[in-house]
Amino acid sequence: MIRLLQMVTTMVPAHTALPDVLPTERLTVSAMPIPEIRNELRKINNAGSVWAVIVTWGHAVITIGAALWVDHILGYLAAVVLMGPVFARFAIISHEAAHKLMFTNKRANDLVGRWLLAAPAFVPLEVYRRSHFAHHKVEFGPTEPDLNFYVGYPISRVSLRRKLVRDAVGISGWKNLVPLLKATRSASTRTVAFRIIGAQVAVAAIFTTLGRPEMYLILWLAPWMTSWRVINRLRAIAEHGGMQASADRRQTTHHVRQTWLARFWIVPFNTGWHLAHHVDMGVPWRNLPALHRELEESGWVPESLIYPNYRALWRALASG
């Protein structure tokens, strides 16, 4: 974990903590792999993507089915919490589709990404794709869509707790739902908005078919507005909290040692290897650990830049 006096006021590692080792025989000056390695890392696994979609929906079905089977208030409360990681899976695999890395067939990529992943999770895929590419173009730049998530860290524990409470009780979720409702009034955004609403009607119809229409609100909408919001913030600040615009991605993006528990709750589908993703956003999720190994083995990412776990990073982010 980074131990620098500079981190009293910022999360950005000093230049003196960033080894100047590039280019190497395997990495270019920007840390991207040389073409031979890059071509291998950028290969898309179609069967693996199908499996990821099945796992995502399977997680939702098992969680909801268990809650309905238990049919008790405690079971429903547990399901609301456990559906947070389900929406994390929808979001991350939608993110993969936004990068056009789900399937080699781009039409299939967008069809599956739009209807089976993004719309059920309230994500307007095309809008998200445009804004997310702006994020990749210049992190913390003038067109950065998520700047409010990242700036100002480290903050006080009280301030972070206040943000997380707003997420947990649905205030942040409502703020994210309102734009969707407003989008139905504009001709330019109506198509995307009604696509999402149509997907939600389909999900609600499934609950209705099961004889429990009210459970759409309890087991689908409520988790999206509450537990998923907490997870989304914790993941977002762990990716870029307190960093800065820089051509050196080590100053824009954190890296945290990955564990199975973290991968279940907040960083599914290898999204925890986020520094590697920002070094080369054309690498599919399955190959991000391999790219990160290249970065570590080159000496470009020393041990001092790697947080041992998410708790350590969150403590540093809320050390003010």
N, C-alpha and C positions, 0 to 999 in steps of 0.2 A: 504494500500500500504506500502511496506517495506520502512522504513526510517532508514538507517544505514550508518554510515560513510564509511563502507567498499564499498558501492556502488559508491563511487567517482571513483574507478578504476575497479570495477567488478560488475556484476549483481547478483553474488552468495550470498544468505543470509548467515550470519555467523551462526556457530553452536549454539551460544547462542540464536538465534531467532527460533530455531527448537525444539519444545517441545519433550522431550523424554518420550513418553506415551505408547509405544508398548512393548510387545503385550497387547491386550485387550481381552475381552471375544469374540469379533467379528472379530478382525484383528490379523494377525500373526506379528512376529517381523519385517517382510519385508513390512508390510502394506497391504499385500494381505488378502482378507477375509478368514475366516476359511472355510473348505471344504463345510459345509452345505450352507453357504451363497454364496460361490464362484460358486457352481453348479447351483444355481438359477440364478445368474447374467450372467453366461456363456451360457444360453439358447439362441439358434438362432431362430429368428422369420422369417420363410420363406415367409409368406405373406407380412410382413413388408418390406422385401428385394425386393420383386416384385414391391411393391408400390414405393420404392426408385428409382428403375430403370425407372419406368414410369414417376415419377416426374422429374428425370434428363433429360430424352429425351423430356418430355413435355415442360420443361423450354426452351430447345433449339428450339423446333418447334415454340413456341409462340413468342420468341424473334426474330427469323429469319423471321417468317411469318409476324409479325408486321412491320419489316423493309421493306420487299418486298411490303407490302400493301401501306405503306406511300410513298415509292419510291422517297425519297428525300435525298440529301447528309447529312442533319442533322439527319435524321432517321437512315442512315447507320452508322454515327459516334456514335450515341447513342447505336446502336446495338453492335458495336465493344466493347464499354465499358461494356454493360450489358451481353455480352457473356463471360466476365471474370468470373463472378460467375457460369456460366454454366460449364466452364472447371474446376472450383473448385469442383463442384459436381461430375463430371466425375472422377477427381483425388481422391477425398475422398472416393467415393464408390468403386473405383478400389483398393484403399488402404485396404478397408474392405475385398475385394475378395482376395487380397494378403495375408491377415491374415487367409483366409479360414473361414470367419465368415459371408458370405452372405447367404449360404444355408447349411442345414445339409448334403445334398448330395454333396460330394466334386467334383464330376465330373460336376454337374450343376454349382457349385460355379466357377470352372475354366472356363467352357464354356461361361457362361454369363459374368464373369469378363474379360475374354480375348477379346471376340468379340463385346460385346455390350457396354463395359465401357472403357477398357484400350486402345485397338487399335484405336478406333475413336479419342481418346485424345492423341495419339502418345506415349502411355506408353507400354513398353515391359514387360508384367506382370511377366513372370518368372525371368527376369533379375532384375526387381524392387523388387520382393519378396526376392531374395537372398541378395541384398544390404540393403534392409530395415530391414531384420532380423539382419544384422550386426549392424545396428543403434540401435536396441533394446538390443542387447547383451551387448554392452558397449557404452553408449552415450559418445561422445567425445573420444572414444578409437581409437586405431591404424587403425581399419577398418571402422571407421565412414565415410559413403559416402557423407554426406552433411556438412562436417566440415567447409568448406569455408563460408557457409551460417551463421554459428553461432559464430565463434570466433572473438575476438577483440572488442566486445562491452563492454561498451558504446563507440560510435564513435561520431564524430562531426555531426551536422545537415547538413553541407555542404557535407560531405562524404556520408551520407545516401541519401541525395537528388540526388547526382551524380549516385549512384547505381540505384535508382528508375527511373531516367531519362533514363539510359541505358536499363532498363527493358521496359519502356513505348514506346521507339522508335524502339524496335525490335532487338537491339544488343544482348541481352541475349537470346532471342528467336532463333536467327540465330545460336548462339553457341550451343544451344540444338538441333537444326535441323541437323547440320553438322554431328554429330556422327551417326545419322540414315542413312544418305546418304552413309557414309563411311562403315557402317555395311553391305551394299549390296555387298561389294567386298570380304568379308571374308566368307569362308565356314561355320565357326563356328557360325556366327551371321546372316547369310543370311536369314535363315528361319524366325526368329523373325522380321527382318527388312521388309521382303516382306509381312509378315502378317499385319504389320502396314500400309505399302503402299497400300495393298489390301483394307484395311478398308477405307483409305482416297480416294481411287478410287471409292468405293461404295458411300461415302458421296458426292463426286463430281458428281457422276452419278445422284443423287437425284436432285442436283441443275440444272443439264443439262436437266433432265426430266421436270423441272419447266420452262425451257427456259431461265435460267439465269446461265450458267456455270461459268461466271466470279465471281459470288457471293461466290463460294467456297473460292476463295482467299480473298475476302473482309470480309465475314461474318463467316468464319471458321478458315482459316489459320492465318489471320491477328490478330484476338483476341487472339488466342493461343500464338502468338509471342509477343504480347504487353500487353493488359490489364490483361491477366492471369498471366504473369510474375510478374507484380507489386503485384497482390494479393498473389501470391505464396511466394514472398520474405517477404511481411508484415506478412503473417501467420507464416512462418518458423522462423523468428526472434522472433515473439511473443511466439513461443513454446520453443525455446532453446537458444535464443540470449544471449551471454555473460555468459552462465552457464559453468559447468565443469563436468568432469567424477567423479562419486560418486556412492556408493551403496545406498545412500539416494536420492531417486528421487526428493526430494524437492530442491536439489542442481543441478539437471540436467534439470529440466522442470519448466517453469512458469505456473501459473494459473491466468486466467482473468475472472472476473465476466461476464457472458454471457447475451447478449441482442438479441432481434429478428433482429435488424439491422445488427449486426455482423454476426449472423447466415446466413443471406441472402447473404452478400457480401463476406465473407472470411472463415467462419468456419461452413459450412453446415454439416448436419448429425452428430451433437454433437462432431465434432472433436475439438471444443474449450475446452472440458473437457479433455485436453491432459495429465495433470498430472495423472489422473485416468487411462488413456490408458497406460501410462508407468508403472504404478504400476502393472497392470494386462492386458497384451496385448491380453488375451484370452476372454475379455469381449466385446460383440458386441456393436456397436455404440448406440443402443437404450437404453442400460443399463448403460452407462458411468455416466450420472447424478446421478443415484442411488448409484453407487460405490463412486462417489465423496462425496455424502452426508455422507456415512459411514466414509470417511476420515475426514471430517469436524467435525462430531458429536463425533468422538473419541478424538478430540483435536489435532490430528496429523497435520492438516492443519488449523492453526489459521488465523483469519481475517487479521493479519499483513502481511501474505504471498500472499494475494489475491489482484491483481490489480483491481481497480473499473471498468475499461474499457480499451479497446485497445489503445485509445489515450494516456492514462496515461503511459502505458508500452512503447509505441513508443517514447514518450517524454523522458523517462528514458534511453532508448536505444540510443537516439541521444542527450545526454546531454553533450557530450565532446566538 
